[in-house]
Amino acid sequence: MEGPLLLLLISGVSEVFSGYSLRYYYTGISSPGHGLPEFYADAYLNEFMILKYNNRTGNEVPIPEWIKKEDGGYWDRDRKISKDTEAAFKHHLRSVMKRLNQTRGLHYLQHIYGCELRDDGSTRGYSEYAYDGKDFMELDLKKAVYVPVVLAAQLSAQNYNSPEVRAGERNKDYLEKECIKWLRIHAQFGREEMEKTVAPQVTILKQESDKKTWLHCFVYGFYPRDIDVTWKRHGIEVPLEEAKQVLPNSDGTYQIRVTVEVAAEDREGYSCHMDHPSLDQTLTVKWEVKSGSSFWVLVVSITLALITITGLGIVIQMKCSASEKDPQTNLTPGGKTLLKLNVYQQNLSTYKYAYTLHKGTRSQDFLILMLQC
């Protein structure tokens, strides 16, 4: 039975919490021999992880302190859902593998579902599945049925839509009612925490070869995620060596590295510039030619950061051949960017730490597990 606090919240929340989202990520893995749990379940309120579960620990732990103040049986309900989903995921994954005649190897099934409160006051729900990093099937909310994205998902969709299961109808009802209700409650308790700002810290690092020099502006420890980092020389913006990519830290803050190539004869006048909600004005850090830190400091920093990442990614350690093909891959079937893989290699060893982020067809972030060996 829902407690008095929950009833008070439901009746008293008249404020509109726009721009909030509640998301759940489930991942089932076929081969525990790689040292990974067979099932993960994570939940996020906006960028904050609020629940974490895997079949090894067996317990969901509310991450932020403020979320422990909530009442109303939410944790009991979610704990039961995660345990029930674990068994269903294992069965579903084995069924898909059998259907595709994949009796061995590492395979993984993922489900992302959740709801959003948009700035215009409207709501949105979604439920999508991926198999081995590719879109598998999705919920059509208007028709309340699951639609296969690939041929291999047809039987799965039929089972989900069967009169005995009616998963589409049940999940549509949950996404449009229960999910929104809990999103509003979470938003009320966590609003102060989520609206805080944490200023970035900055380190400029230098990497040199026989003929080239690169400057890395490593910005870390900032919140919220949105940030603009640029390199300038004598006040004029210079092109970057790589696309900007913000990565999460385990403490809820973020980091980004921005790199520029510096000509040997033109090393003066470079500065890194940051604009962030925590700053009253643009933060500028000048590079002093003789004081740049070594690149290996950057390698260690990024490696440690990747090891501590939880939530928007999974860190994997795999022993691979040093003669492999380039692991940075973009898959774009049908013109849609489905997978972007970033691999950081530690000190030229044969161990790779892979952090992957899958972009769904509707810009929903899928967490993917990808081994490149």
ZAVORO-643915 format. One record per residue (C-alpha): residue number from 1; x, y, z. Coordinates in steps of 0.05 Angstrom, whole numbers, padded with zeros to 5 digits. Example, Ala and Ser with C-alpha at 12.3 -4.5 7.8 and 13.67 -1.06 7.14 Angstrom:
BEGIN
ATOM  seq       X       Y       Z
ATOM    1   00246  -00090   00156
ATOM    2   00273  -00021   00143
% end
This chain:
BEGIN
ATOM  seq       X       Y       Z
ATOM    1   00000   00000   00000
ATOM    2   00026   00069  -00017
ATOM    3   00046   00110   00044
ATOM    4   00018   00177   00067
ATOM    5   00080   00214   00041
ATOM    6   00070   00187  -00029
ATOM    7  -00005   00205  -00029
ATOM    8   00012   00275  -00005
ATOM    9   00062   00282  -00061
ATOM   10   00015   00258  -00115
ATOM   11  -00040   00305  -00091
ATOM   12   00005   00364  -00077
ATOM   13   00052   00365  -00137
ATOM   14   00023   00420  -00180
ATOM   15   00090   00447  -00205
ATOM   16   00110   00426  -00275
ATOM   17   00176   00389  -00276
ATOM   18   00194   00399  -00349
ATOM   19   00258   00372  -00380
ATOM   20   00262   00311  -00335
ATOM   21   00269   00238  -00355
ATOM   22   00267   00171  -00320
ATOM   23   00304   00115  -00356
ATOM   24   00318   00042  -00343
ATOM   25   00374   00002  -00376
ATOM   26   00373  -00074  -00375
ATOM   27   00431  -00115  -00403
ATOM   28   00433  -00191  -00407
ATOM   29   00500  -00224  -00425
ATOM   30   00507  -00295  -00450
ATOM   31   00577  -00312  -00427
ATOM   32   00594  -00300  -00354
ATOM   33   00663  -00331  -00367
ATOM   34   00688  -00262  -00388
ATOM   35   00683  -00240  -00315
ATOM   36   00619  -00200  -00326
ATOM   37   00553  -00209  -00290
ATOM   38   00498  -00241  -00332
ATOM   39   00449  -00186  -00318
ATOM   40   00452  -00111  -00304
ATOM   41   00396  -00063  -00287
ATOM   42   00409   00012  -00279
ATOM   43   00360   00070  -00271
ATOM   44   00372   00143  -00283
ATOM   45   00336   00207  -00266
ATOM   46   00363   00254  -00319
ATOM   47   00438   00243  -00312
ATOM   48   00436   00215  -00241
ATOM   49   00441   00141  -00229
ATOM   50   00387   00125  -00177
ATOM   51   00389   00048  -00178
ATOM   52   00442  -00004  -00193
ATOM   53   00432  -00079  -00195
ATOM   54   00467  -00140  -00222
ATOM   55   00458  -00214  -00212
ATOM   56   00522  -00220  -00171
ATOM   57   00506  -00169  -00117
ATOM   58   00432  -00185  -00121
ATOM   59   00412  -00120  -00088
ATOM   60   00389  -00054  -00115
ATOM   61   00423   00004  -00080
ATOM   62   00394   00075  -00084
ATOM   63   00453   00118  -00104
ATOM   64   00437   00190  -00083
ATOM   65   00423   00205  -00010
ATOM   66   00362   00246  -00027
ATOM   67   00326   00188  -00059
ATOM   68   00325   00149   00006
ATOM   69   00275   00200   00032
ATOM   70   00221   00174  -00015
ATOM   71   00167   00127   00007
ATOM   72   00110   00088  -00023
ATOM   73   00138   00020  -00039
ATOM   74   00178   00043  -00100
ATOM   75   00240   00003  -00080
ATOM   76   00202  -00060  -00066
ATOM   77   00168  -00055  -00133
ATOM   78   00232  -00042  -00171
ATOM   79   00271  -00096  -00135
ATOM   80   00218  -00147  -00155
ATOM   81   00217  -00122  -00227
ATOM   82   00293  -00128  -00233
ATOM   83   00293  -00199  -00206
ATOM   84   00236  -00220  -00251
ATOM   85   00268  -00186  -00310
ATOM   86   00333  -00222  -00298
ATOM   87   00301  -00290  -00309
ATOM   88   00261  -00265  -00369
ATOM   89   00323  -00234  -00400
ATOM   90   00364  -00297  -00395
ATOM   91   00308  -00337  -00428
ATOM   92   00298  -00285  -00482
ATOM   93   00372  -00281  -00497
ATOM   94   00379  -00356  -00503
ATOM   95   00319  -00359  -00549
ATOM   96   00348  -00306  -00596
ATOM   97   00415  -00341  -00597
ATOM   98   00382  -00407  -00613
ATOM   99   00341  -00374  -00667
ATOM  100   00405  -00346  -00699
ATOM  101   00443  -00412  -00689
ATOM  102   00492  -00377  -00642
ATOM  103   00510  -00431  -00592
ATOM  104   00575  -00400  -00568
ATOM  105   00609  -00334  -00559
ATOM  106   00591  -00270  -00523
ATOM  107   00523  -00241  -00540
ATOM  108   00480  -00190  -00505
ATOM  109   00408  -00167  -00504
ATOM  110   00390  -00097  -00480
ATOM  111   00326  -00061  -00463
ATOM  112   00318   00013  -00451
ATOM  113   00252   00041  -00429
ATOM  114   00229   00104  -00395
ATOM  115   00189   00168  -00398
ATOM  116   00201   00242  -00406
ATOM  117   00169   00307  -00385
ATOM  118   00182   00356  -00441
ATOM  119   00190   00431  -00437
ATOM  120   00123   00442  -00473
ATOM  121   00087   00402  -00420
ATOM  122   00077   00339  -00462
ATOM  123   00102   00270  -00441
ATOM  124   00136   00215  -00480
ATOM  125   00148   00141  -00467
ATOM  126   00191   00090  -00502
ATOM  127   00212   00018  -00499
ATOM  128   00267  -00008  -00545
ATOM  129   00309  -00072  -00550
ATOM  130   00377  -00083  -00580
ATOM  131   00415  -00147  -00594
ATOM  132   00491  -00147  -00600
ATOM  133   00490  -00072  -00607
ATOM  134   00438  -00067  -00662
ATOM  135   00365  -00046  -00660
ATOM  136   00321  -00107  -00649
ATOM  137   00249  -00088  -00634
ATOM  138   00211  -00029  -00606
ATOM  139   00144  -00010  -00576
ATOM  140   00094   00026  -00620
ATOM  141   00058   00066  -00567
ATOM  142  -00001   00086  -00611
ATOM  143  -00017   00014  -00629
ATOM  144   00008  -00015  -00562
ATOM  145   00047  -00070  -00598
ATOM  146   00120  -00088  -00605
ATOM  147   00147  -00080  -00676
ATOM  148   00207  -00121  -00701
ATOM  149   00263  -00080  -00730
ATOM  150   00300  -00140  -00758
ATOM  151   00277  -00208  -00784
ATOM  152   00305  -00244  -00723
ATOM  153   00259  -00204  -00678
ATOM  154   00193  -00226  -00710
ATOM  155   00182  -00285  -00664
ATOM  156   00200  -00243  -00603
ATOM  157   00150  -00190  -00623
ATOM  158   00096  -00243  -00635
ATOM  159   00107  -00271  -00565
ATOM  160   00105  -00202  -00533
ATOM  161   00041  -00185  -00571
ATOM  162   00005  -00251  -00558
ATOM  163  -00062  -00249  -00521
ATOM  164  -00029  -00286  -00463
ATOM  165   00027  -00236  -00454
ATOM  166   00002  -00169  -00481
ATOM  167   00068  -00136  -00464
ATOM  168   00055  -00077  -00510
ATOM  169  -00010  -00059  -00475
ATOM  170   00018  -00067  -00405
ATOM  171   00081  -00028  -00420
ATOM  172   00042   00028  -00454
ATOM  173  -00001   00035  -00393
ATOM  174   00060   00036  -00347
ATOM  175   00098   00087  -00389
ATOM  176   00040   00135  -00394
ATOM  177   00017   00131  -00321
ATOM  178   00062   00098  -00269
ATOM  179   00128   00121  -00300
ATOM  180   00105   00193  -00304
ATOM  181   00079   00190  -00232
ATOM  182   00146   00167  -00205
ATOM  183   00184   00215  -00250
ATOM  184   00148   00274  -00218
ATOM  185   00161   00247  -00148
ATOM  186   00235   00235  -00162
ATOM  187   00241   00304  -00193
ATOM  188   00211   00337  -00131
ATOM  189   00260   00303  -00084
ATOM  190   00321   00310  -00129
ATOM  191   00310   00377  -00161
ATOM  192   00358   00415  -00115
ATOM  193   00413   00364  -00127
ATOM  194   00403   00362  -00202
ATOM  195   00402   00437  -00209
ATOM  196   00468   00447  -00174
ATOM  197   00530   00467  -00214
ATOM  198   00602   00445  -00204
ATOM  199   00657   00485  -00237
ATOM  200   00706   00449  -00282
ATOM  201   00779   00436  -00266
ATOM  202   00830   00442  -00322
ATOM  203   00897   00412  -00339
ATOM  204   00935   00425  -00403
ATOM  205   00978   00367  -00425
ATOM  206   01029   00362  -00480
ATOM  207   01045   00303  -00525
ATOM  208   01106   00305  -00571
ATOM  209   01134   00262  -00627
ATOM  210   01194   00274  -00672
ATOM  211   01155   00319  -00718
ATOM  212   01091   00339  -00683
ATOM  213   01065   00367  -00618
ATOM  214   00994   00360  -00592
ATOM  215   00962   00400  -00536
ATOM  216   00907   00366  -00496
ATOM  217   00860   00409  -00454
ATOM  218   00833   00360  -00403
ATOM  219   00771   00389  -00368
ATOM  220   00741   00347  -00312
ATOM  221   00697   00347  -00250
ATOM  222   00642   00392  -00279
ATOM  223   00566   00388  -00274
ATOM  224   00519   00393  -00311
ATOM  225   00541   00358  -00374
ATOM  226   00534   00415  -00424
ATOM  227   00601   00451  -00435
ATOM  228   00637   00486  -00492
ATOM  229   00712   00477  -00496
ATOM  230   00754   00508  -00551
ATOM  231   00827   00522  -00567
ATOM  232   00849   00591  -00590
ATOM  233   00914   00620  -00614
ATOM  234   00923   00695  -00603
ATOM  235   00847   00699  -00593
ATOM  236   00828   00662  -00657
ATOM  237   00795   00593  -00653
ATOM  238   00836   00537  -00683
ATOM  239   00811   00471  -00712
ATOM  240   00809   00410  -00667
ATOM  241   00843   00343  -00680
ATOM  242   00781   00302  -00660
ATOM  243   00707   00309  -00645
ATOM  244   00689   00332  -00576
ATOM  245   00661   00278  -00530
ATOM  246   00638   00287  -00459
ATOM  247   00647   00225  -00414
ATOM  248   00616   00211  -00346
ATOM  249   00653   00202  -00281
ATOM  250   00631   00155  -00226
ATOM  251   00615   00213  -00179
ATOM  252   00563   00242  -00226
ATOM  253   00608   00295  -00256
ATOM  254   00636   00296  -00327
ATOM  255   00701   00302  -00365
ATOM  256   00723   00322  -00435
ATOM  257   00789   00324  -00472
ATOM  258   00799   00373  -00530
ATOM  259   00862   00366  -00573
ATOM  260   00897   00412  -00622
ATOM  261   00960   00401  -00663
ATOM  262   01015   00452  -00654
ATOM  263   01067   00468  -00707
ATOM  264   01139   00464  -00681
ATOM  265   01153   00535  -00702
ATOM  266   01087   00565  -00675
ATOM  267   01080   00544  -00603
ATOM  268   01064   00612  -00572
ATOM  269   00996   00642  -00557
ATOM  270   00953   00579  -00546
ATOM  271   00898   00579  -00494
ATOM  272   00840   00534  -00475
ATOM  273   00771   00567  -00465
ATOM  274   00711   00539  -00428
ATOM  275   00639   00562  -00422
ATOM  276   00597   00525  -00370
ATOM  277   00534   00541  -00329
ATOM  278   00577   00542  -00265
ATOM  279   00620   00599  -00292
ATOM  280   00601   00673  -00292
ATOM  281   00647   00684  -00351
ATOM  282   00690   00645  -00399
ATOM  283   00747   00609  -00364
ATOM  284   00813   00616  -00401
ATOM  285   00875   00576  -00386
ATOM  286   00938   00594  -00424
ATOM  287   00989   00542  -00444
ATOM  288   01059   00559  -00421
ATOM  289   01109   00529  -00469
ATOM  290   01156   00503  -00415
ATOM  291   01104   00480  -00365
ATOM  292   01063   00430  -00404
ATOM  293   01053   00363  -00368
ATOM  294   01073   00299  -00403
ATOM  295   01023   00260  -00445
ATOM  296   01030   00198  -00401
ATOM  297   00995   00237  -00345
ATOM  298   00936   00242  -00392
ATOM  299   00938   00168  -00408
ATOM  300   00937   00149  -00335
ATOM  301   00882   00200  -00320
ATOM  302   00836   00176  -00375
ATOM  303   00849   00103  -00359
ATOM  304   00831   00114  -00286
ATOM  305   00770   00153  -00306
ATOM  306   00746   00098  -00352
ATOM  307   00756   00045  -00298
ATOM  308   00711   00085  -00251
ATOM  309   00656   00099  -00302
ATOM  310   00589   00070  -00282
ATOM  311   00522   00080  -00313
ATOM  312   00528   00107  -00384
ATOM  313   00577   00054  -00403
ATOM  314   00610  -00012  -00385
ATOM  315   00685  -00019  -00379
ATOM  316   00713  -00085  -00405
ATOM  317   00782  -00114  -00399
ATOM  318   00799  -00163  -00455
ATOM  319   00865  -00192  -00478
ATOM  320   00870  -00181  -00552
ATOM  321   00921  -00188  -00607
ATOM  322   00966  -00128  -00619
ATOM  323   00958  -00137  -00694
ATOM  324   00883  -00125  -00695
ATOM  325   00848  -00078  -00741
ATOM  326   00833  -00008  -00718
ATOM  327   00778  -00016  -00664
ATOM  328   00747   00053  -00676
ATOM  329   00685   00036  -00715
ATOM  330   00623   00071  -00740
ATOM  331   00565   00028  -00765
ATOM  332   00515   00067  -00805
ATOM  333   00466   00019  -00838
ATOM  334   00409   00056  -00870
ATOM  335   00444   00122  -00857
ATOM  336   00433   00118  -00782
ATOM  337   00491   00121  -00735
ATOM  338   00480   00060  -00691
ATOM  339   00546   00049  -00657
ATOM  340   00606   00090  -00638
ATOM  341   00662   00053  -00605
ATOM  342   00718   00088  -00569
ATOM  343   00777   00046  -00545
ATOM  344   00832   00072  -00500
ATOM  345   00895   00030  -00499
ATOM  346   00936   00032  -00436
ATOM  347   01011   00040  -00445
ATOM  348   01014   00001  -00510
ATOM  349   00995  -00063  -00473
ATOM  350   00951  -00117  -00502
ATOM  351   00894  -00099  -00455
ATOM  352   00838  -00055  -00481
ATOM  353   00788  -00016  -00441
ATOM  354   00727  -00006  -00484
ATOM  355   00673   00045  -00470
ATOM  356   00615   00042  -00518
ATOM  357   00554   00085  -00529
ATOM  358   00498   00064  -00575
ATOM  359   00455   00118  -00606
ATOM  360   00384   00093  -00618
ATOM  361   00343   00116  -00678
ATOM  362   00307   00167  -00636
ATOM  363   00368   00194  -00600
ATOM  364   00357   00151  -00539
ATOM  365   00423   00129  -00509
ATOM  366   00433   00054  -00509
ATOM  367   00487   00025  -00466
ATOM  368   00525  -00026  -00505
ATOM  369   00575  -00078  -00490
ATOM  370   00623  -00090  -00548
ATOM  371   00685  -00134  -00548
ATOM  372   00732  -00123  -00607
ATOM  373   00779  -00184  -00608
% end
